[in-house]
């Protein structure tokens, strides 16, 4: 596909500098998280490392749950 064949939205994106693209990507990513997007990977039952008993759905608010870490005596 040549530049002339690209849709106008794509041409605008291609014409941005790498720094401008990065900043726009940051804005889109922030919007994704604000709308409840999650960074947790989806389970893959075809993976040899899949353990269905270890997988738990994410919290209702879209963020990972809390884990308590124990420290040894200081």
N, CA, C and O atoms as a GROMACS GRO file, in nm:
protein
  296
    1UNK      N    1   0.084  -0.117   0.000
    1UNK     CA    2   0.000   0.000   0.000
    1UNK      C    3   0.089   0.124   0.000
    1UNK      O    4   0.181   0.134   0.082
    2UNK      N    5   0.064   0.215  -0.089
    2UNK     CA    6   0.144   0.338  -0.096
    2UNK      C    7   0.084   0.444  -0.005
    2UNK      O    8  -0.028   0.430   0.043
    3UNK      N    9   0.160   0.548   0.017
    3UNK     CA   10   0.115   0.658   0.102
    3UNK      C   11  -0.016   0.718   0.050
    3UNK      O   12  -0.105   0.750   0.128
    4UNK      N   13  -0.026   0.731  -0.079
    4UNK     CA   14  -0.146   0.790  -0.140
    4UNK      C   15  -0.269   0.703  -0.117
    4UNK      O   16  -0.381   0.755  -0.116
    5UNK      N   17  -0.252   0.574  -0.100
    5UNK     CA   18  -0.363   0.482  -0.080
    5UNK      C   19  -0.409   0.474   0.066
    5UNK      O   20  -0.515   0.418   0.095
    6UNK      N   21  -0.330   0.528   0.155
    6UNK     CA   22  -0.365   0.522   0.298
    6UNK      C   23  -0.487   0.608   0.327
    6UNK      O   24  -0.507   0.712   0.263
    7UNK      N   25  -0.570   0.567   0.424
    7UNK     CA   26  -0.679   0.653   0.469
    7UNK      C   27  -0.622   0.781   0.532
    7UNK      O   28  -0.508   0.781   0.579
    8UNK      N   29  -0.700   0.887   0.533
    8UNK     CA   30  -0.652   1.016   0.585
    8UNK      C   31  -0.604   1.007   0.730
    8UNK      O   32  -0.505   1.070   0.766
    9UNK      N   33  -0.674   0.929   0.815
    9UNK     CA   34  -0.632   0.914   0.954
    9UNK      C   35  -0.491   0.855   0.964
    9UNK      O   36  -0.410   0.897   1.046
   10UNK      N   37  -0.464   0.758   0.878
   10UNK     CA   38  -0.332   0.694   0.881
   10UNK      C   39  -0.225   0.791   0.831
   10UNK      O   40  -0.113   0.793   0.883
   11UNK      N   41  -0.258   0.870   0.731
   11UNK     CA   42  -0.162   0.969   0.680
   11UNK      C   43  -0.124   1.067   0.790
   11UNK      O   44  -0.007   1.102   0.806
   12UNK      N   45  -0.225   1.112   0.867
   12UNK     CA   46  -0.197   1.204   0.978
   12UNK      C   47  -0.101   1.139   1.078
   12UNK      O   48  -0.009   1.204   1.127
   13UNK      N   49  -0.123   1.011   1.107
   13UNK     CA   50  -0.038   0.939   1.202
   13UNK      C   51   0.104   0.924   1.148
   13UNK      O   52   0.201   0.944   1.222
   14UNK      N   53   0.116   0.890   1.022
   14UNK     CA   54   0.248   0.870   0.960
   14UNK      C   55   0.325   1.002   0.956
   14UNK      O   56   0.447   1.003   0.968
   15UNK      N   57   0.254   1.111   0.939
   15UNK     CA   58   0.319   1.242   0.929
   15UNK      C   59   0.369   1.294   1.063
   15UNK      O   60   0.448   1.389   1.066
   16UNK      N   61   0.325   1.236   1.174
   16UNK     CA   62   0.371   1.279   1.306
   16UNK      C   63   0.515   1.235   1.328
   16UNK      O   64   0.560   1.135   1.273
   17UNK      N   65   0.587   1.312   1.410
   17UNK     CA   66   0.722   1.271   1.448
   17UNK      C   67   0.711   1.155   1.548
   17UNK      O   68   0.604   1.135   1.607
   18UNK      N   69   0.817   1.079   1.568
   18UNK     CA   70   0.811   0.969   1.664
   18UNK      C   71   0.772   1.016   1.805
   18UNK      O   72   0.697   0.947   1.875
   19UNK      N   73   0.820   1.133   1.847
   19UNK     CA   74   0.785   1.185   1.979
   19UNK      C   75   0.637   1.220   1.986
   19UNK      O   76   0.572   1.193   2.086
   20UNK      N   77   0.582   1.280   1.880
   20UNK     CA   78   0.440   1.313   1.877
   20UNK      C   79   0.355   1.185   1.880
   20UNK      O   80   0.252   1.181   1.948
   21UNK      N   81   0.397   1.082   1.808
   21UNK     CA   82   0.325   0.954   1.810
   21UNK      C   83   0.326   0.893   1.950
   21UNK      O   84   0.225   0.841   1.997
   22UNK      N   85   0.442   0.901   2.016
   22UNK     CA   86   0.454   0.848   2.151
   22UNK      C   87   0.359   0.921   2.246
   22UNK      O   88   0.292   0.857   2.327
   23UNK      N   89   0.354   1.054   2.236
   23UNK     CA   90   0.266   1.132   2.324
   23UNK      C   91   0.120   1.101   2.297
   23UNK      O   92   0.040   1.090   2.391
   24UNK      N   93   0.083   1.087   2.171
   24UNK     CA   94  -0.056   1.052   2.138
   24UNK      C   95  -0.089   0.912   2.190
   24UNK      O   96  -0.200   0.888   2.238
   25UNK      N   97   0.008   0.820   2.180
   25UNK     CA   98  -0.013   0.684   2.232
   25UNK      C   99  -0.035   0.688   2.382
   25UNK      O  100  -0.119   0.615   2.435
   26UNK      N  101   0.041   0.772   2.452
   26UNK     CA  102   0.022   0.786   2.597
   26UNK      C  103  -0.119   0.833   2.630
   26UNK      O  104  -0.181   0.783   2.724
   27UNK      N  105  -0.170   0.929   2.552
   27UNK     CA  106  -0.306   0.980   2.574
   27UNK      C  107  -0.408   0.869   2.552
   27UNK      O  108  -0.501   0.853   2.631
   28UNK      N  109  -0.391   0.794   2.444
   28UNK     CA  110  -0.484   0.684   2.416
   28UNK      C  111  -0.480   0.578   2.525
   28UNK      O  112  -0.583   0.524   2.565
   29UNK      N  113  -0.359   0.548   2.573
   29UNK     CA  114  -0.343   0.448   2.677
   29UNK      C  115  -0.410   0.493   2.807
   29UNK      O  116  -0.474   0.413   2.875
   30UNK      N  117  -0.396   0.622   2.840
   30UNK     CA  118  -0.460   0.676   2.960
   30UNK      C  119  -0.613   0.666   2.947
   30UNK      O  120  -0.681   0.632   3.044
   31UNK      N  121  -0.666   0.694   2.829
   31UNK     CA  122  -0.810   0.682   2.806
   31UNK      C  123  -0.854   0.536   2.822
   31UNK      O  124  -0.958   0.509   2.882
   32UNK      N  125  -0.775   0.444   2.769
   32UNK     CA  126  -0.806   0.301   2.780
   32UNK      C  127  -0.816   0.259   2.927
   32UNK      O  128  -0.910   0.190   2.966
   33UNK      N  129  -0.720   0.300   3.008
   33UNK     CA  130  -0.721   0.265   3.150
   33UNK      C  131  -0.837   0.334   3.222
   33UNK      O  132  -0.900   0.273   3.309
   34UNK      N  133  -0.867   0.460   3.187
   34UNK     CA  134  -0.977   0.532   3.250
   34UNK      C  135  -1.112   0.466   3.221
   34UNK      O  136  -1.204   0.476   3.301
   35UNK      N  137  -1.123   0.400   3.107
   35UNK     CA  138  -1.248   0.334   3.069
   35UNK      C  139  -1.257   0.194   3.128
   35UNK      O  140  -1.352   0.121   3.100
   36UNK      N  141  -1.159   0.156   3.211
   36UNK     CA  142  -1.165   0.025   3.277
   36UNK      C  143  -1.079  -0.081   3.212
   36UNK      O  144  -1.090  -0.198   3.246
   37UNK      N  145  -0.995  -0.042   3.118
   37UNK     CA  146  -0.905  -0.138   3.054
   37UNK      C  147  -0.809  -0.196   3.156
   37UNK      O  148  -0.783  -0.136   3.260
   38UNK      N  149  -0.757  -0.312   3.126
   38UNK     CA  150  -0.670  -0.382   3.220
   38UNK      C  151  -0.540  -0.424   3.153
   38UNK      O  152  -0.536  -0.449   3.032
   39UNK      N  153  -0.436  -0.430   3.231
   39UNK     CA  154  -0.307  -0.477   3.181
   39UNK      C  155  -0.287  -0.626   3.205
   39UNK      O  156  -0.188  -0.684   3.162
   40UNK      N  157  -0.384  -0.687   3.275
   40UNK     CA  158  -0.375  -0.830   3.302
   40UNK      C  159  -0.392  -0.908   3.173
   40UNK      O  160  -0.485  -0.880   3.096
   41UNK      N  161  -0.305  -1.006   3.148
   41UNK     CA  162  -0.320  -1.085   3.026
   41UNK      C  163  -0.441  -1.177   3.033
   41UNK      O  164  -0.480  -1.222   3.141
   42UNK      N  165  -0.500  -1.204   2.920
   42UNK     CA  166  -0.610  -1.300   2.914
   42UNK      C  167  -0.554  -1.440   2.929
   42UNK      O  168  -0.443  -1.467   2.882
   43UNK      N  169  -0.628  -1.530   2.994
   43UNK     CA  170  -0.578  -1.667   3.006
   43UNK      C  171  -0.570  -1.734   2.870
   43UNK      O  172  -0.654  -1.710   2.782
   44UNK      N  173  -0.470  -1.818   2.853
   44UNK     CA  174  -0.452  -1.891   2.728
   44UNK      C  175  -0.456  -2.040   2.757
   44UNK      O  176  -0.355  -2.098   2.797
   45UNK      N  177  -0.572  -2.103   2.737
   45UNK     CA  178  -0.584  -2.246   2.770
   45UNK      C  179  -0.499  -2.335   2.680
   45UNK      O  180  -0.480  -2.452   2.712
   46UNK      N  181  -0.448  -2.283   2.568
   46UNK     CA  182  -0.365  -2.365   2.479
   46UNK      C  183  -0.218  -2.362   2.520
   46UNK      O  184  -0.138  -2.438   2.465
   47UNK      N  185  -0.183  -2.276   2.615
   47UNK     CA  186  -0.043  -2.264   2.656
   47UNK      C  187  -0.004  -2.383   2.744
   47UNK      O  188  -0.083  -2.426   2.828
   48UNK      N  189   0.118  -2.435   2.726
   48UNK     CA  190   0.162  -2.544   2.814
   48UNK      C  191   0.184  -2.495   2.958
   48UNK      O  192   0.196  -2.576   3.050
   49UNK      N  193   0.190  -2.364   2.978
   49UNK     CA  194   0.211  -2.308   3.111
   49UNK      C  195   0.080  -2.268   3.177
   49UNK      O  196   0.080  -2.214   3.288
   50UNK      N  197  -0.032  -2.294   3.112
   50UNK     CA  198  -0.163  -2.256   3.165
   50UNK      C  199  -0.199  -2.343   3.285
   50UNK      O  200  -0.192  -2.465   3.279
   51UNK      N  201  -0.236  -2.277   3.393
   51UNK     CA  202  -0.283  -2.346   3.512
   51UNK      C  203  -0.418  -2.286   3.548
   51UNK      O  204  -0.422  -2.182   3.614
   52UNK      N  205  -0.528  -2.348   3.505
   52UNK     CA  206  -0.660  -2.288   3.528
   52UNK      C  207  -0.693  -2.265   3.675
   52UNK      O  208  -0.774  -2.178   3.707
   53UNK      N  209  -0.631  -2.341   3.764
   53UNK     CA  210  -0.658  -2.322   3.906
   53UNK      C  211  -0.588  -2.197   3.960
   53UNK      O  212  -0.631  -2.141   4.062
   54UNK      N  213  -0.483  -2.153   3.894
   54UNK     CA  214  -0.409  -2.036   3.940
   54UNK      C  215  -0.470  -1.907   3.888
   54UNK      O  216  -0.448  -1.800   3.945
   55UNK      N  217  -0.546  -1.914   3.779
   55UNK     CA  218  -0.604  -1.793   3.720
   55UNK      C  219  -0.725  -1.749   3.798
   55UNK      O  220  -0.811  -1.830   3.833
   56UNK      N  221  -0.732  -1.620   3.825
   56UNK     CA  222  -0.848  -1.561   3.889
   56UNK      C  223  -0.889  -1.438   3.809
   56UNK      O  224  -0.802  -1.364   3.762
   57UNK      N  225  -1.019  -1.416   3.793
   57UNK     CA  226  -1.061  -1.297   3.720
   57UNK      C  227  -1.017  -1.171   3.793
   57UNK      O  228  -1.004  -1.172   3.915
   58UNK      N  229  -0.995  -1.063   3.719
   58UNK     CA  230  -0.952  -0.939   3.783
   58UNK      C  231  -1.064  -0.880   3.867
   58UNK      O  232  -1.180  -0.919   3.857
   59UNK      N  233  -1.026  -0.786   3.947
   59UNK     CA  234  -1.122  -0.720   4.034
   59UNK      C  235  -1.226  -0.646   3.951
   59UNK      O  236  -1.202  -0.613   3.834
   60UNK      N  237  -1.341  -0.619   4.009
   60UNK     CA  238  -1.452  -0.556   3.937
   60UNK      C  239  -1.418  -0.417   3.888
   60UNK      O  240  -1.473  -0.372   3.787
   61UNK      N  241  -1.328  -0.348   3.955
   61UNK     CA  242  -1.295  -0.212   3.916
   61UNK      C  243  -1.189  -0.208   3.806
   61UNK      O  244  -1.147  -0.099   3.767
   62UNK      N  245  -1.145  -0.322   3.756
   62UNK     CA  246  -1.050  -0.325   3.646
   62UNK      C  247  -0.905  -0.322   3.685
   62UNK      O  248  -0.817  -0.319   3.599
   63UNK      N  249  -0.878  -0.322   3.814
   63UNK     CA  250  -0.739  -0.320   3.858
   63UNK      C  251  -0.706  -0.451   3.926
   63UNK      O  252  -0.794  -0.522   3.974
   64UNK      N  253  -0.580  -0.482   3.928
   64UNK     CA  254  -0.536  -0.606   3.991
   64UNK      C  255  -0.563  -0.601   4.141
   64UNK      O  256  -0.562  -0.493   4.202
   65UNK      N  257  -0.587  -0.716   4.200
   65UNK     CA  258  -0.611  -0.723   4.344
   65UNK      C  259  -0.482  -0.698   4.422
   65UNK      O  260  -0.373  -0.693   4.365
   66UNK      N  261  -0.497  -0.683   4.551
   66UNK     CA  262  -0.381  -0.659   4.636
   66UNK      C  263  -0.326  -0.791   4.687
   66UNK      O  264  -0.400  -0.886   4.713
   67UNK      N  265  -0.195  -0.797   4.701
   67UNK     CA  266  -0.130  -0.913   4.760
   67UNK      C  267  -0.052  -0.865   4.881
   67UNK      O  268   0.014  -0.762   4.876
   68UNK      N  269  -0.059  -0.941   4.986
   68UNK     CA  270   0.018  -0.908   5.105
   68UNK      C  271   0.154  -0.976   5.094
   68UNK      O  272   0.163  -1.095   5.065
   69UNK      N  273   0.256  -0.899   5.118
   69UNK     CA  274   0.392  -0.953   5.118
   69UNK      C  275   0.440  -0.953   5.261
   69UNK      O  276   0.428  -0.853   5.331
   70UNK      N  277   0.496  -1.064   5.304
   70UNK     CA  278   0.548  -1.073   5.439
   70UNK      C  279   0.698  -1.054   5.436
   70UNK      O  280   0.769  -1.107   5.349
   71UNK      N  281   0.743  -0.979   5.531
   71UNK     CA  282   0.886  -0.959   5.541
   71UNK      C  283   0.937  -1.034   5.663
   71UNK      O  284   0.867  -1.051   5.762
   72UNK      N  285   1.058  -1.078   5.652
   72UNK     CA  286   1.119  -1.144   5.766
   72UNK      C  287   1.146  -1.047   5.879
   72UNK      O  288   1.139  -0.925   5.858
   73UNK      N  289   1.176  -1.096   5.994
   73UNK     CA  290   1.205  -1.008   6.108
   73UNK      C  291   1.328  -0.925   6.078
   73UNK      O  292   1.427  -0.974   6.024
   74UNK      N  293   1.320  -0.798   6.114
   74UNK     CA  294   1.432  -0.707   6.086
   74UNK      C  295   1.533  -0.708   6.195
   74UNK      O  296   1.633  -0.637   6.188
   0.00000   0.00000   0.00000
